[in-house]
């Protein structure tokens, strides 16, 4: 056998040198191969898991009476010198496992319980042979037992094989350990290494002695397993034969036992016969008892069923019984306020009685009983009679209430006194019958239609009368002077618009009409929707918004909640489109016709001052934005119609004003600023004062139409006299800009037209100035234009040789045009002054004229220098000085 690396003294000294700094003593060292791979079927390590050479060294370190044992893993450096790679403490060793995938049995793993990552497989250590494996494992196990006082878990190792190997190799181990230094730890280990230690932990002392005695009786070798097994089988057979022989020797005893068994058997047979007789009798008795129990059960079941039937019939009779007090109320009771509680209780009983005779409250087996059908028919008749009586009473009651209020003139506005409509008493009286209406809806939904129509018809008369009287007195009590509707007509006086009177009372009257009646109509709509049991949400919650401002509820407006409980909670799960449509139709019947009185106020305000349509439009928009509830549909429609009416009236005013502007076109020749230009500025200023809320779009559309017609009319008037067209245009566009300068800074629509007028003014100025300049210097600048035209076709050197463009022609043109140029410029100024009617435009136009003349002359001078370099003309600087002195 090859020498083990455990006996290599050089290896031991190299290991001691590698851990010299730790002051530990090497106890044992051995070469191994480290791997983490998987063993393949061929018995070789898998690819990418090749083994690495390592050295395992066990060392000790004394700490007083205690000692620590370490397991070092050393690897070879590039210079083949051992250096520490890993260090384990043997006190943390928890498992020793021989890898079963390795067919040689030379690979094992050591598990430590203090590793940081238990998910990573521990390294596998492979020895050169099984002897080296047993040597290192025996050493580790003995040290754990003797020094640490415990053994780790051992897996995959044949204990008997280890014990036999330890006995056979004890001298070698003793020899190896004998060369170590003596010490308390080493001595103990060496002493115990000469004995078998592995199996002691697996078998007891007695079992070990028996095993040794058994093994000692056989002289055969332990390797002869088959012979050993055959011998054990033969001895087992001999032992079994001896047992059988012992039993046969006890025959007398067996005979006595057999006699006792026969006696017991006869007793058992007698007992079995008696039991059969008793069993037959018991079976007959059982059949009799079962027959009696069956008859008793049927009688008991019949008794229980009869009792249950009587109870059910009593309950059914209780359902079918009509209490006399309820029958009296339902058939002929009074509907006075004092008896409403009894009527409500009777309605509740009737609704419950009808509901209890229908599924699922009534069992379907009872539904076809004649008594149930007759009682249901009787209840239906009772219901129809009561609904008819109650409906007739309520229709007459609504009519009488309204007739009483209409006949009393103190409820309405009178001459010299505006009276706010007060429906508190009306609603209070109606609330008395609110729960009755809910029960009528439960009993018969179809009965509410005629009741709603009767209520709407009666209350419509009252509301229209209140609105008519209020509107008439409102117009009569409002004092306002009528403003003219002719603003932009050229035939009207120049100071007509300036004398406009204050008409703010007109807008205030319209706002007062809306303030009084819009909340009233919304409240009436909300009360009607709830009172008449429409399944829609409340119109205006308490303290909600009515007209964009928080409404202040007075005594007659508060508590639109009728203070009644919902009879059927399922009816209020959400609004139903059918109910909403029916409500809108009923609201139309309730409020239809009242819009005429609002229209009358709008038309009256328009006749006094058409511009007040702007402020009324803004007021109406504010109320429209405050109407958000679905059930106030008619009120919102009313406001939309009012807005359209106001817009139509204002559009009528705008159209009339545009016709007034267009009539200027048919007048005699126009000179100077047209009359509608400054009057439009006054009109726009007044319109801006009336803007409220959302009426900006209305005013901007009017501005757009006004200015468009003004500019078109101005162009037509200018075209009627082409000679003075530019003068008329520039004067009117300038007047338009001057009059609207302040408004254009704050009104985007007017700013757009301001810039449009500015562009048209600049174009008209350019054409007019060119006309003035060419009137005095036409020959000079025509000569310049001919030169510019020819420069596109021929070279500058050829131009002096053209007909009419020779140097002689140039001298004639310069002499005729520039001799006495100061007089020509003065004539140009006088002509400009003569044609203008607006003196304030003269300075700016004269400056533009001088600048344009200098630009033209400068271009002419450059052409002369380029085409006629030898000819001289007055320089541009001289002309500039001359114009500056004018």
Buried (B, 14 or more C-beta within 10 A) or exposed (E): EEEBBBBBEEBBEBBBEBBEEEEBBBBBBBBBBBBBBEBEEEEEBEEEBEBEEBBBBBBBBBEEEEBBBBBBBBBBEEEEEBEBBEBBEBBBBEBBBBBEEBEBBBBBBBBBEEEEEEEEEBBBBBBBBBBBBBBBBBBBBBBBBBBBEEBBEBBBBEBEBBBBBBEEBBEBBEEBBEEBEEBEBBEBBBEBBBEBBBBBEBBEEEEBEEBEEEEEEEEEEEEEEEEBEEEEEEEEEEEEEEEEEEEEEEEEEEEEEEEEEEEEEEEEEEEEEEEEEEEEEEEEEEEEEEEEEEEEEEEEEEEEEEEEEEEEEEEBEEBBEBEEEBBEBBBEBEBEEEEBEBBBBBBBBBBEBBEBBEEEEBEEEBEEEEEBEEBBEEBEEBBEEBBEBBBBBBBEBBBEBBEEBBEEEEBBBEEEEBBEBBBEEBBEEBBEBBBBBBBBBBBBEEBBEEBBBBBBBBBBBBBBBBBBBBBBBBBEBBEBEEBBBBBBBBEBEEEBBEEBEEBBBBBBBBBBBBBBBBBBBBBBBBBBBBBBBBBBBBBBEEEBBBBEEEBEBEEBBEBBEBEBEEBEEEBEEEBEEEBBEBBBBBBBBBBBEBBEBBBBBBEBBBEBBBBBBBBBBBBBBBBBBBBEBBBBBBBBBBBEBBBEBBBEBBBBBBEBBBEBBBBBBEEEEBEEBBBBBBBBBBBBBBBBEBBBBBBBEBBBBBBBBBBEBBBBBBBEBBEEEEEBBBBBBBBBBBBBBBBBEEBBEEBEBBBBBBEBBBEBBEBBBBBBBBBBBBEBBEBBBEBBEBBEEBBEEEEBEEBBEEEEBBEEBBBEBBEEBBEEBEEBBEBBBEBBEEBBEBEEBEEEBBEBBBEBBBEBBEBBBEBBEEBBEEEEBEEBEEBBEBBEEE
